[in-house]
Amino acid sequence: MKKQLLPIFTFAKIDIRRLFRDKVGIFFVFVFPLIFLLVFGGLFGQDRDISFNIALLNQSESEFAAEFEQQLIDNEIFTVNEDVTSLDIAQEDMNRGSLDAVVTLPEGFGEIDPEAGFPRGNVEILYDRGNEQAGVTLGSIMESIFADINAELVPVETPFSVAVEATEIEGLTTLDYIFSGLLGFTILSLGVFGPTTVFPRMKEKGIIRRYHTTPIKVWQYFAGNVLSNSFVGLLAVAVMFIVAVLLFNVNMRGDYLSLAILTIFGTIVLFGVGLAAGGWAKNEMQAAPLANLVAFPMMFLSGVFFPRFLMPEWLQTVSDFLPLTPLIDGLRLIITEGRTLLEIGPELAMLGGWMIIIYAIAFKVFRWE
């Protein structure tokens, strides 16, 4: 048994050293996924408060209008562009997209009504028709502000009220969901693009042929490479997690042991895909198109960059049978819902089925020459 396992560990060490000497390999395994993480983290990773970039045209000379103008300027929800001094300039800026809306305090706004004994007025909000959602939201916020002011000026009884309470569990961000797909993309890059470029290159140099002259068996050669890639896959996922937590405060609701085991399992399955493609191809000219043909459908159909529920139902059904889909679904269930390995049985079963199929093909098509 020891003699059979020794070549496996030997090839694992050799393969790990080879990877860290390969600048292109390091880029695709570690740097390339991090670039996507930084891009999506910059888009979705930061909590964004509601804010509006507005122009404020105060045409009233009342004291109330001056105080209200100052309140809007001091309010964190609004960024008041004080360089806009006319409606024509404001409309031009809205057409360019640099302004969300124009808030106008017309003449007489805030002047005291002699009969009522308190100030009156009507705020005018002008927004671009192409940005209707921002205009409606801004109008709702203004109504809420004046509801408070009206309550202070004219107290009324409110027979109905609404109680709002936050949940004890902090909600997830968009990045928390996308992050699982990025981890799947990292494992896909390692498992598919690595073997499909390395094996043909080693064949051209005659390295694989020299391995064939030794007592090494195909299963030992495969096992050594699987072991090395599992180690590198764990390391790549760990790097992604560290960056995501430190920079974007990604939530992790599950346990890291389940995540690590699923990562290893997924790496083994996807490495089999690259092993079959790279083992069959004679050179890199054959391997590169084959790797893209296999990897790109999984990238766009397995939920790497956007959720699968946005796709038509028939396409979701097709994507269910891709090997990357159960891996990403399992990662997402662990990270966002705190599931354990015992609770993601269907995903593990699907990965297990794919592992049998893929490695049967890999053993069948592998060539030493």
Secondary structure, DSSP 8 states (H G I E B T S, - for coil): -HHHHHHHHHHHHHHHHHHHH-HHHHIIIIIHHHHHHHHHHHHHSS-----EEEEEEE----HHHHHHHHHHHH-TTEEE-TT--SHHHHHHHHHHTS-SEEEEE-TTTT-B-TTTSSB----EEEE-GGGHHHHHHHHHHHHHHHHHHHHHHS----S--------SS----HHHHHHHHHHHHHHHIIIIIHHHHHHHHHHHTTHHHHHHTSS--HHHHHHHHHHHHHHHHHHHHHHHHHHHHHHH-----S-HHHHHHHHHHHHHHHHHHHHHHHHH-SSHHHHHHHHHHHHHHHHHHTTSSS-GGGS-HHHHHHHTTSTHHHHHHHHHHHHHH---GGG-HHHHHHHHHHHHHHHHHHHHH----
